Amino acid sequence: MALAAVFFCGGLATFLGLSPLLAGVAAGFAIVNRDRRDVRAFRALNDFEPPLYGIFFALAGAQLHLRELIAAGVLGLIFVVLRAAGKYFGARLGALSAGVDPKRASLLGLGLMPQAGLAIGLAYLVRQDPALAEIRTLIINLVLSSVVINELAGAPLTRLMLVWSGESGDGARREDQETPAEAEGGSFGGIDVVSWTWPKLEPPPHTGGSVIVGVSHPRTAAGLTRIGVLLARNYEARPMAVHVATADTPSNFWDSSEDLDAVMLFRLADAEAESLGYPLDTEVEFANEEAHGLLRLAEETDAQAIVVGHPLSRRVARFGRMVDHLAAEALCPVVVVRFVGPLHTERILVPLSCAEDCMIVHPIVAALGGVKEHEITLLRLMPAECRSEELRLAETETEQCMSCEQMPGTYVSEAVPAESRVHAILEAAENHDIIVMASSGHRGLRRAFFGSLAEDVALQTPIPMIMVAGGLESRTIEEATASMRDV
């Protein structure tokens, strides 16, 4: 019925001498903006979209002729440049006249560069006008080629505009932007490492390997040490607080004030480890970059995990590159801790995008839940169109995975159809103390296009969060083999 209604609308518009394309746009606009909004017709059409789009663009591509493209090369370039200039300066002028901040007004035009497929449909209308018979082939090729160029360049430019303006879903900002609230204590208030009230932990008689804790800021040293000690207990390894110094030579480091900063960091870390009943090793590593120093020490000490803190401000671009480097080179998991508000671990939320995430996050959840009784919620994120049978199957699959991994504490499995994964996680986080989540394996260009769900959540969550990246569990067999071969 929905498809028949679309065809009827287009046919009626053609019979009345109107544009079938604009008639369809007007019909959709009217339906969506009714007070009794009912989008079931649109959902029914979703199943027909892929083949219709395929036919539409295949027919469009069949109209591209190489000779006409070459002939219209200069004209096409002028068309693309003038269109981009008009979009950019027009949007900037309109934004300035509306009182928008000049910096944001300059970015607004970048989001208007993509060219919708409607332009292809309008170009096809040229074929129906006999007066344009002599130049219709040139016009069609000109429009189609500009659509291809604008679609290729438009999507990255739009994402760039959203990120730079601070309007993206992850709330990312430029590295040089930092609000006063962030400078004083992060985006969501100060960091509070709740005192350890449970019985002190007992180190195993024999340990193997280490858990490296990168300490670089006095406000996160204690919290990172607590996570590192719990991981060391789970791995039966020794925790090691590491400060990477970037001085040219060790003598320059010890003769400067940096050595006093390192001593203060180690005192904070050692006090936290002592409150948990664990001994703590300390080490100063010299390297040009923090990632290089951590990786070198991880190899020397047979590290089972590397723990680092997420930046207190939202200057995450450089930090993201460091984590990517660690995750790509380290054989052990890289644990990134985002501190927001009080650090509690009694109620743990574990969002899972797929069943494989269970294996990645299990050591972290086992380390947190292995002390006293914890409530663990396994939140399986499913597509919005999933049926109830698929949701129950996903819950069963997750429970079986956790049973095989011997998850400690009391856990429940819940599969939810999520139209917005970020909002589904944030909504569930309201009833929990901490989030543990596997980070996306996308790096470089793939991350620029696909993003990272874990990072999006980390920048919006009102509670502490632990992200797990890297490690052999998160890699393909080929990647893991290559990493071990390099070692």
N, C-alpha and C positions, 0 to 999 in steps of 0.2 A: 504493500500500500504506500509506503514512504517513497519508494522509487517511482511508482506510478504518479504520485503527487508531483514529484519533481518534473517528470516528463510532461504532465498536464500543464504545469506552470509555464514551461518553456514553449510548448506548442501553442498555448493561448496567447503568449506574448508575440510569437511569430505571426499568428493569425491577425492580431490587432496592429501589426506593424511596429511593435516595440522590440527592444533589445532583450533576447532571452537570457543573456548573461546578467544584466542589471535587474531583470525581473526575479531571477533566482536569489540575487543578493538581497533585494527588498523583501522577498518572502521570508528568508532566514532571519533578517533583522526584525521583522514583525513578530515572528514566532518566539524568538528568544526574549524579546523585551515585553511580552505580555505579562500581566500580573500573575496569572496561573502558568508559570513557566513549566513546560513539559518538553524535555529533550529526548524522549524515547524515540521519536522519529529519526533524530540525528544519530542516535546510537544504532538504530537499525541500518542506517546507511553506512556505518563504519565498515561493515563487512564488504560493501561494494566499492569502497574507496580505492584500494590498491589496484584492482584491474582497470577501473575507470581512469585513474591517474596514469597508469601504464599506457593505455591506449591513447590518452590525450597527448602525452609527451612524445610517444612514438610517432604519432601523426605530425607533431610539431617538428621533430627532428628530421622527418622525411622532407620537409620543406627547405632545409638548409642545403644550399648549393655552393660548392667551393668557389666557382667563378664569381658568383654574386657577392660572396663574402670578401673576396680579394678586391673586387671593384668598389665595394662599400667600405673598405678598410679605413681610409682617412675619415670618411663621413661617419662611420660607426664610432671611431675614437672620439671625434668631436661631440657626437651625441652623448656618449657615456660621460665625458668630462663635463659638458654643459649641464647634464642632468644632475650629476653629483654636486656641481657648484651651486646650482639652483636650490637643491635640497638643503645643502649645508648653510648657505648664507640666508636663505629664506627662513629656515628653522631658527637660526641664531637671532635674526631680526625680530621674529615673532616672539621668541622667548624673552628677549631683552625688553620688548614693549610690554610684556606681561609682568615684568618685575623679577624675572628669574635671575639667580646669581650668574654673573658673567662667565665664570668658569664652567658651570653646568650648561649654560646657553651655548658655549662653544662646542660642547660634546653632543648636543642633542641631534645635530644633523647627521652624525655618524650612524645613528639608529634608523635613519630613513633610507639608507642606501639599498637594502634588498628590494627587488622588484617582483611583485606577486605574479602568479601564473595567469591572473586575469588579463595581463597585458598581451599574453599569447592569444587568448580568445578575442580580444579587441583587434589584434592584427589580422585574425582570420576574417573579420568582418570586411576588411579591405577587399578581399577576393569577391565579395558580393556586389561591389560598386563598379559598374562598367566604366565609369569615368576615370578610374584609376588602373585600368587594365595594363597600361604600358609600364607602370612603375610598381605594381603590386608585389612582384617577386622581390624587388629591391627592398621595399618596405618591410615585408615579412622577414627577410634575412637580417635586415638591420635590427628589427625589434627582437628577434630570437637570439641573435648574438649578444645584444646588450643585456637580455635577461640572464643568459648564461654567465656573463662577466659579473653582473651585479649580484647574482645569487652566490657566486664563489667568493667574492670579496665582501658582500654585505653581512653575512652571518658573523665572521670574525670581528668586523667593525662594530656590529651591534653589541656583541659580548664585551668588546673593549670599552665601549661607551658605558655600559651598565656597571662594569667593574670600576672604572676610573671615577665614575660619578657617585659610587657608593650605593647604587640602587639595585645591585644584583641580589639574588636570593641568598648568597652566602655573606652578604654585607661587606664584601672585600673592599678595601680602599687602597689607594696608592701608598707606596712605602713611606712617602714623606708626609703622610697625613696621620695625625694622632690627636684625638680630642683630649681636653683636660681630664675628663673622667677616666680615660684609658691610662693617662700618664700617672694618675694617682693610685690606680688599683685594678686595672683591667676594665673590661666593658660592663661587667655586672657586679661591681663591688669588690671588696677586699678578699684576700685569700685567708682562710681560717683552717688550719690543720688541727682538728679536734684531738684533744689529748687521748692517749692510748689508755683505756680503762680495762681492757681484757688482760688475762694473765700473760706474763712475759713469755715470749717464744723460746723454745729450746733448740739451739743449733744442733745439727746432726754431728755425730762423732767424726765422720769422714765426709769431706766435701770434694767436689770435682768441678773445675771451671769457675767462672765468675759471672756475676750480673753487674754490668757497668752502668753507673748512674752519672750522667753528665750534669755537673752543677756549675752554673754560671751566674745565678741571680740569688741574692739572699732571701727573697720572698718565696722562692720555690724550692730551695734546697731541702728543707725538712719534708715537704710533701713528696718530692721525688725519691728521697731516701726511704720513706715508708713504703712506697710502691716497690722500690728496688729490693728492700729486705723481704717483703712478702713473696716476691718472685724468687729470690735466692732460697728461701725456705722451701718453696715448691720444687725448685730444680735441684735442691741439695747442693747448692753452690755458695760461694762467699760473695757478699756484696762489696762493691768497690766504688767509692766516690771519686770521680775523675774531673779535674779542671784542666781544660786545654788552653795553654798560653800561646799567644801568637807573637811573642817577642822574638827578635832576631837571634839572640843567643840566651842560654840560661843565665849567664852573668848579668845581662841587662834586665832580666826578669827579677832576680833576687835583689838587685840594687834599686829597684823601683818600688812604687807603692802597690803594684799588682800582687806582690807576694803577700802583703797584708790582707788584701781582698781574698786571696785563695785560702789563707789561714782562717779567716772569718767564715767562709763557706764550709770548710771542713769541720769547724767547731759546731756549726748548726747541724750539719749532717750527722756528725758523731753523736750529738746529744739526742737526736731523734732515734738513731739506731740503738743507743743505750737504753732508751725508754722502752723499746721493744724487746730488749734482752739479747741483742745480736752484736757481735763485733763487726767493725767496719774498717776496711782497708781504704787508704787514701793515696792518690797519685796525681802528680802534675805532669802533663804530657805537653811537649813542645811540637807545634806543627803550624804550617802556614794557614790551614783551615781547620775548623773544629771537626769536620767529618773525617779528615785524614787522620787526626790524632786518635779519635775514637775507634776507627777501623783498625789502626795499627795495634792499639792496645787490646782490642777484642780478639785479634788473631793471636797475640802473644799469650793471653790468659785463657784461651778457649772459652770465650764468653757465650753464655746461654741466652742472653738477652741484653739489649742496649736500651736504657731508659733516658729520655730527654724530655724537657718541658716545652710546651707550646708557648710562643711569645705572649707576654702580658698585653702588649698593644697589638694592633692588627697589621703590623708590619710583617706579613707572612710570606712574601714572595721569596726573599732570600732564605728564610727558614725552610720553606717548601723545597727549595733546590737542595739544601743540605740533607733533608729527610729522604728525598729521592735518591741521593747519592748513597746514603747509608743503606736504604732498603735494597738498592741494586747490587751493592758489593758485599754486604754482611750475610753470612750464612745463618745467623740467628735472627729472631724477630726484633724489630725496632718498635719500641713502645713509646708513644707520644702522649703525654699527659697534659690536658687542658684544665687549669685550675680556675674554678668560678665558685665563690662562696665557700661554705664549710665542706671539708673533705670527710664524707661518711661513705661506708661501704656496705651497710646492712641490707639495703634494697638495691639490687643490681638489675639494670635494664640492658639486654643484649639484642640489639636489632640485627637481623640476618637477612641479607639480600638473596642468598642462596644457601643450599645445604652445606656447601664447602666452607662457608664462613665459620661453621661450628669448630672445625679442626684448627682454624687460625686463632680464634679467640679463647679456645679451651684452656691453655696454660695460664692466661691472665685471670679468667674467671675462677679457675681452680685455686689460684694463689689467693685471691680475695675471699672466696667462699670457704677456703679450707680452715679458716679461723672462726670458731664458734658457729652459730647458726645464721645463715643468710637466706634471704628471699631472692630468687633469681627468676626473672621474666624473660623468656625467649620470644622475641617479637619477630615473626616471619613476615616480611613485607611482600605482598602479592600484587599482581596487576588489578586495577580497579574492576575489570570485567570478569574476574574469577567467580565461578559458581560455588555454592556452599560445599559441594562434594570435593572440589579442588582444594578448598580451604581446610577441610578435615583431613584430606590426604597429606597436605603440607604439614599440618600439626603432628600427624602420626610420624611422618618422616623425620621431623625435627626431634621428637621425643626419642625415637630409636637411635638417632645419632648421639644424643646426649647420654643415653643409657650405655652405649658402647664406649663413650669417652669417660664414663663414671663421674658425672658432674656432681660436685659436693653440694650440700645444702638442700633446701626445698626449692624446686623449680617448677614452673608452669610454662606450657607452650601455647602460644596464641598466634594464629595467622590472621592478618587483617588485609582487606582489599584497600590499597592506598592510592587515591588519586594524586596526592602529594606526599612523597615519602618523607620529606623533611618535616612537614607539619604532623604527620602521623607519629614520628619519633618524638617530636617536641611535646605533643599532647600526652603521650605515654610517660614521658620523663617527669611530668608533674607529680607523679606518685612514686618516684624513685629517688635514690640518693646519688647514683653514679651511672654513667653509660659506658659500656665496653663494646667496641665496634671494630670490625675489620676495615682497614682502609683500602680504597681502590688501588688496583695494580697499574692504573693508567699513569704514564709518565710522559713528559715532554709534550709533543704535539697532540697526542691522544688525550692528555689531561686538559689541554687548552680547549678542545672541542667537547669532550664528554664530561669534564669536571670530576669532582670527587664528592660523593654523598657524605662521607665522614667529615670532610672539611667544612661542608655547608652546615652540618649539624653543629660542629664544634664552635663555629662563630656565632651561633644563635642560642645555644643551650644555656639555661639558667643554672645548671648543676655541673659538677666536674665530669670530665669525659676522658676515657682512655682509648686511643686509636692504635691498632696493631698493624704494622706494615712490614713487608719483607719476610724473611725466613723461608726455609725450604718448603713449608706447607703451602705458601701462597704462590709458588712458581710452578711452571710446567716442568716436565722431566728434562727437556732440552735446556731450559734456563738453569735449573739446579745443577745439571751435569757440567755446564760451562763454568758456573761459579766455583764448583769444587775443583775443576781442572785448573782454574786460575790460581787457587790456593796451593 
